């Protein structure tokens, strides 16, 4: 038994197809979604969406946030930004993490702390997604 999954960002459709299970970074914790899951609508935090597909390798997709809608036979992720894990630029993510950390520790600078914290959360989530992909031996 499968559930149809669509993951789209403002730029493009990232994934569309059947899945046995989806794990997504909901605002208050990760959620696992199987076929016939109860209907749900929630915000997503930056993190990794894992799609367990039938007879194939799991798909790992980084999302910077957005919305998750679950219907009994369809899961839709509307992401602000979405990238396949293999397409994440590790050097850019490390640089963004370092910039955000410097901004948060520089008490003399006139910065938007909420923006710096959001940028740090996104960079850390991208790096975590890359690390997990490497740990599975597919990077």
C-alpha positions as CSV (number, residue, x, y, z in Angstrom):
1,X,0.0,0.0,0.0
2,X,1.4,3.4,-0.9
3,X,0.5,7.1,-0.6
4,X,1.1,9.7,-3.3
5,X,3.6,12.4,-2.4
6,X,4.2,15.8,-4.1
7,X,7.0,18.1,-3.0
8,X,7.1,21.5,-4.7
9,X,8.9,24.7,-4.1
10,X,8.5,28.1,-5.6
11,X,11.0,27.2,-8.2
12,X,10.1,23.7,-9.2
13,X,8.5,20.3,-8.5
14,X,11.1,18.2,-6.6
15,X,9.3,14.9,-6.2
16,X,6.0,13.4,-7.3
17,X,5.3,9.7,-6.9
18,X,4.2,6.9,-4.6
19,X,5.7,6.2,-1.3
20,X,5.3,3.7,1.5
21,X,6.2,6.3,4.2
22,X,7.1,10.0,4.6
23,X,8.9,11.5,7.5
24,X,8.8,15.3,7.7
25,X,10.1,18.0,10.0
26,X,6.9,19.5,11.4
27,X,7.0,22.6,13.5
28,X,6.8,20.7,16.8
29,X,8.7,17.6,15.9
30,X,9.1,15.1,13.1
31,X,6.0,13.3,11.8
32,X,5.7,10.0,10.1
33,X,3.0,9.6,7.5
34,X,1.8,6.3,6.1
35,X,-1.1,5.5,3.7
36,X,-4.5,6.3,5.2
37,X,-3.0,8.8,7.7
38,X,-5.5,11.1,9.4
39,X,-5.9,14.5,7.6
40,X,-3.5,17.1,8.9
41,X,-2.2,20.6,8.0
42,X,1.0,21.8,9.7
43,X,3.9,24.2,9.2
44,X,7.4,22.8,8.5
45,X,10.6,23.9,10.0
46,X,13.9,23.6,8.2
47,X,15.0,20.0,7.8
48,X,14.9,16.8,5.9
49,X,11.9,15.1,4.3
50,X,12.6,11.4,3.9
51,X,10.5,9.5,1.4
52,X,10.6,5.7,1.6
53,X,9.7,4.4,-1.8
54,X,8.7,0.9,-2.8
55,X,11.6,-1.2,-3.8
56,X,14.0,1.8,-4.3
57,X,16.4,3.9,-2.3
58,X,14.9,6.4,0.1
59,X,14.8,9.9,-1.2
60,X,16.1,12.7,1.0
61,X,15.0,16.3,0.4
62,X,16.0,19.4,2.3
63,X,13.2,21.9,2.9
64,X,13.7,25.4,4.4
65,X,10.2,25.5,5.8
66,X,6.7,25.6,4.4
67,X,3.5,23.7,4.8
68,X,2.6,20.0,5.0
69,X,-0.9,18.8,4.0
70,X,-1.9,15.2,4.6
71,X,-5.0,13.6,3.0
72,X,-5.8,9.9,3.3
73,X,-4.0,9.1,0.0
74,X,-2.0,12.2,-0.8
75,X,0.8,14.1,1.0
76,X,1.7,17.6,-0.3
77,X,4.7,19.6,0.8
78,X,4.7,23.2,-0.2
79,X,8.3,24.4,0.6
80,X,9.8,27.8,0.6
81,X,12.9,26.2,-0.8
82,X,13.5,22.5,-1.5
83,X,16.6,20.7,-2.7
84,X,17.5,17.1,-3.2
85,X,20.1,16.3,-0.6
86,X,22.7,15.5,-3.2
87,X,22.3,19.0,-4.7
88,X,23.1,20.9,-1.5
89,X,26.3,22.9,-1.7
90,X,28.2,22.0,1.5
91,X,30.7,24.9,1.2
92,X,27.8,27.4,1.0
93,X,26.0,25.8,3.9
94,X,29.1,25.9,6.1
95,X,29.8,29.5,5.1
96,X,26.2,30.5,6.0
97,X,26.4,28.7,9.3
98,X,29.6,30.5,10.2
99,X,28.2,33.9,9.2
100,X,25.1,33.3,11.3
101,X,27.1,32.2,14.3
102,X,29.4,35.2,14.0
103,X,26.4,37.5,13.8
104,X,24.8,36.0,16.9
105,X,28.0,36.3,19.0
106,X,28.8,39.9,17.9
107,X,27.0,41.9,20.5
108,X,28.2,45.2,19.1
109,X,26.7,44.7,15.7
110,X,23.3,46.0,14.8
111,X,21.7,42.8,13.5
112,X,18.3,41.1,13.3
113,X,18.7,38.2,15.8
114,X,15.6,36.4,14.6
115,X,16.9,36.5,11.0
116,X,20.3,35.3,12.1
117,X,18.8,32.5,14.1
118,X,16.6,31.4,11.1
119,X,19.7,31.4,8.8
120,X,21.6,29.3,11.4
121,X,18.7,26.8,11.6
122,X,18.6,26.5,7.8
123,X,22.4,26.0,7.5
124,X,22.5,23.4,10.3
125,X,19.5,21.5,8.7
126,X,21.2,21.4,5.3
127,X,24.4,20.1,6.9
128,X,22.5,17.5,8.9
129,X,20.8,16.3,5.7
130,X,24.1,16.0,3.9
131,X,25.6,14.1,6.9
132,X,22.7,11.7,6.9
133,X,23.0,11.1,3.2
134,X,26.7,10.3,3.6
135,X,26.0,7.9,6.4
136,X,23.7,5.9,4.2
137,X,26.6,5.6,1.7
138,X,24.9,7.5,-1.2
139,X,26.9,10.7,-1.2
